[in-house]
Structures are given as structure tokens and as C-alpha cells.
Amino acid sequence: MALKGNLRDFSVTQLLNLINLARKTGTLSLESSGAAAWVSFRDGKLIYAQLGNEDASLTGVLAKTGTITTQQAQVIKTRAGERPDKEIGILLINAGYLTQQTILASIRQHILDIVYQLFTWGEGFFRFDAELLPPEDRITIRLDLEDIIIQGSRLLKESEQLQEEIPNLDMALDFVERPGANIRDVNLSVEEWRVVSYINPKNTIRQIARANKMSDLEIRRIVFGLLQAGLVDIVRPVGMPLPAGAKQLPPVDRKQQSSLVNRLIQRVRSL
């Protein structure tokens, strides 16, 4: 008989602890806010994960983790035809295209990315089916749950803190105008540059996240860093109606704002 319940009563952390301590074999299915995920275990070890309708094939995983490009994935799929993942993996290794270590590292990263997202799921339902395992053609690996639970709990705490700082992802971003400031002089990561390229009062933070295939935690982390660096402001998206009873603020006079900032700087220096 399957174990099932509500995530309000049993958190993902508690479920993983139970599976780990009881050394369970089977698949944990979760549903939350229209999203679904399946996580499989063997003797209490994490072996497989799939999120919704995402392409869980080997080529899909390799593309998602950036090991190969989308175009390369399509070429491999076309040439491989209906071959199972394990056979495709062997072909890629024998052809010298990828190493076994690279393939396994990509699968590991893919599984962890999914499971860490699940720690933030506080609403929804779960079901654990004992002895139910992923399709035989899928490549599985064995990961200890102890470190995953610890890291997932840390990410959950970070997510809660960032959600307090940036509660509404339907707001937009705009660059802060500072005299002499140039964002090209700032050392940003590849992910941060991708976000920066979409910054426009017309684009919401949520839209930017979807365009870059980022989770809510990832986009909040990057936006928070940009805010702390003083590079961007959170603004109302173009076209968003004001709340009932709110008054329209007059447009900012950039020259007056710049002059005020300079005067404040001079005042601080004179203290």
C-alpha cells in the first residue's frame, strides 16, 4: 500500500530522512502548484529524479546541464534513433565524444538540481510507492542522502530569506543611474550577465527567470546580488496598474536626483 499525504504535514526534508533511515526502495511522487516531480531510491540511496514534462533522456539531461548544446543534443537524438540511454552513453564514450565521468557528473548534477528545488515545496501532495523504480533504460547513480538533506535545508533557509527580501517576482528591474558608473566595469558571472541582458522595466523578474530557465531561488539570488551592488532597482513593470487608492508619483527628475546625490556625498566627506 502506498504512503501518501500532504506536504504541510510532512516536509520534503522529513520524507527524505524517513527514506534514508528506513533504507527504502521506491519512488516518491510530489505535486505542488501545478508542478510534479518523481524521485527514486534504492536501499535509501537517491538514484533518479525527473521534473514534470522535462526531457529526462540522456541527451536532454546533457543539454540541460550544459554538457552539450541543444543543437548537439538534436543531432545525437536523430542519429541514435530509438536506442536506450545506456546504449547512447556507451556510443558517446566509445566515439570519444564524452567520458564516462562527464556523463555521470551531468546526471548527478541534474538529479541534485531537481531535488534541491523540492525542498522549497511547502504546499502540495506526496505519494511513495515501494519497489517502484524508473524505466530500465534510464541511467541511475547512487547518492547518499545525508549530505543532500543538509545542503537542501541550507538552501531552504536561504530561499526563505531571499523571499523576504524579494517577495514579488512580478515586479521589474531597472538600472540605477549613477554618475560615472558603468556596469561593464563590474565583474559579473555568466548567469548574472544573462539576467542583466534582459533587464528592462517591461520585463518582470519572473519573465527573466523563465527566459534563462532559472528557478525562483536562482533568480532571487542573482537579483539580490545586483541590488546589494547598487546596480539595479526594483520597479513597477510598464503597464502594471496601481493598487486601488494609490496615487501616481511624479516622474523622477534625473538631473535633480544626481545633484542631490552629489551634495550628499560632499556632505558625508566633510563630516
N, C-alpha and C positions, 0 to 999 in steps of 0.2 A: 504493500500500500504506500502511495507517495506521501511525502511530508509536504504540506503546503500551509501558507499563512500570509500575513500582512507584514510588509517591511516596517510598519510603525511598531509592531510588537517584537520583531526580530530583525536587527540591523544586518547589513552585509557582513560587518565585522564579526558579529555573533555567529552567523551562519558558517563563515569560513573557519572560525575557531572550532565549532562543533564538528565540521567535516574533518578538520585536521586531527583533533583529539580522538575521534572515533575511527579514524583511518577509513573513511567511507569511499566507496566506488560508485560513481553515477554522475548524473548531470543535473545541475542547478539551473532552472529557468527563472528569469526575472522579467517583470513588466512594470514600466513606470512612465507616466505621461506620454503614452503612445509609443514608447521605445521598448525594445525587447532585447534580451541577451541570453546566451546559453554558455555555461561554464562547466567543463567536465573534469572529473577527478578519478584517479586510480590509487587505491590504498592511501587516501589522504593527500596525495600529491596532485597539484594542478597540472593538467596535461593539454587543455584545449580551451579556446574561447571564441565566440562569434557574436558580433553585434548586429542585430536587426538583419536587413537585407544586404548588408555589405558583402562584397565578393570575398568569400573565405577560402578560395582556391589558392594554391601556392603562388601563382603568378599575381593574383590580386593582393596577397599579403606582401610579396616582394615590392610591388608598386607602391602600396600604401606606406611602407616603411622607408621608401626612397632608395631601396637597393637597386631597383631598375626603374626606368621611366615608364610612363603609361604606354608610349609607343612601342617600347621593347616588350612590354607585357602582352600587347596585342599581337605582335609578331610571333612570340613564343606560343601563345594560345592557338594561333592559326596553324602553325607548323606541328604542334603537339596533338591537335585534334582532340579526341576523346580519351587520351591517355590519363591515368590517375596521377594524383600529385606525387606519389612516391616515385613513379617511373619518370615523371618530368624532372624531378630533383636529380635523379641518377643521370639523366641525359645532360642536364646542365653541368653537373660535376665532371662527367666523362669528356664533355666538349671543352672543358677548361674555362667555361663561361663564369661559373661561380664555384667557390669552395664549399665543402660540407659545413664548415664552421660559419661561413657567411649566411648560408641558408638557415641554419639552426638559430643563429643570433637574430635574424629577422623575424622568425616565427616567435621566438621568446619575447622580443620587443612588442610584437603585435598583440600577443596574449596579455602581457602586462599592461599595455595601454588601455585595453578593454576593461580589465579587472579593476584598475585604479579608478576608472570612471564610475564603476558601480558603487564605490564607497560613498559617493555623493548622492546616491539614490535613497532618499528618506521616505518616499511615498511609493506605493505600488504593491505588487504581489509576488510571491515566490513559490516554487514547487521543486522538490528534489525527488528525482526518480532514481532509485537504487539500481545499479548494474547497467543503466542506460549509458552508452558510450558513443562518441562521434563516429561517423562513417569510417569504414576500414581504410579507405583510400587517403584519408587525411593524415598528415604528418604530425605526430604528437611528441611532446617532450615532457620531462618530469621536473617540476619546480616545487621547492619547499615552500610551505605556506607561512611559516613563522615570520620570515623577513618581509614577505608581501603584506601580511597583516599589519606589521609595524609601520612600513612605509605608507600603506594605504591610510592608516589612522592619521599620520602626519599630514598627508595630502588633504584629508577631510578637514582637519583643523585649519589648514591654510585656506581651503576653499571657503570655509565659514567666515574667516577674517576678511578675505577679499570680497565676499558677497556683501559684507557690511560696508566696505569702502566703495564698492561699485555695485549697488543693488539692482540698477535698471540697465539691462543690455540694449534696450530700445532707444537709448539716448545716442547722440552722435559725438564726434570728436572734431576739434578744430585746432590748428596750430596756434601757439602763443606768439604774439608779435613782440619781440624784444630787440632793441637796438643792437646791431652788430651780431645777433645770433644767427647761426646757420646750422641747420640740422645735419648737413653733410659733414660737419666737423665733429659730430658726436659718434662715438664708437658703438654701433648697434649690431645685434646678432642678425642672422639671416631671417629668422622668424619675425623679429622686430621691424626689419625693413619691409617685409611683406605686408605687415599691418600698416606701416607708415604710408605705403603706396596707395592705400585705399582711404586714407583719412580725408574726409570731406563732410561738411555739415549735412549733405544729402544722404550719407551712408550711416546707418546705425551700427553700433558696436556688434550687434548680433549678426547683421549682414556681412560685416568684415570677417567675423569668425567663420561663417559658413563659406565665404569665398576662399578662405585659406584652410578649410577643413580642420578648424580648431575647436576644441571642447570649450565649454564655458569657463573652466578653470584656466585653461591656457590663455584665452583672450583676456580674462581679468588680470592674470599675472603680468602680461605684457603691457596692458593699458595702465595698470598701477605703476609699473616702472617708468613709463613715459610721463605720467602725472608727477611722480616724485622728482623726475629730472627737470620738471618745469617746461616740457616741450609742447604739451597739449592741454587743452581744457575740455571738460565735458559740457556739451551744449545741447540745446533742444534741436532736434532734426528739422530741416527745412520742411515746412508744410504741416508739422505737428500742431494740432490745435492746443491753445492754452487751457488749463483746467478751468472749470466753471468758477467765475468770480475773480479770477486772476487778472491783473492789469498788465497791459503791454508795456514793457520797459522801453525807454527811448534808445535808439542805436548808440553804440559806444563811439565817442569821438577819439579816434586813434591818436591824433596829434596831442590832444589834451591828456590822454592816458599816458603817452610816452613822456610828456613833460612832467606829469605828476610822479611817475616812477623815478625819473632822473632827480627830481627835487628830494624825494625820499632817500635816495641813495646818498646824495650830498649831505643830507641832514644826519644820516647814520654815521657817515665818515667824520663828521665834525664833533660827534659826541666823545 
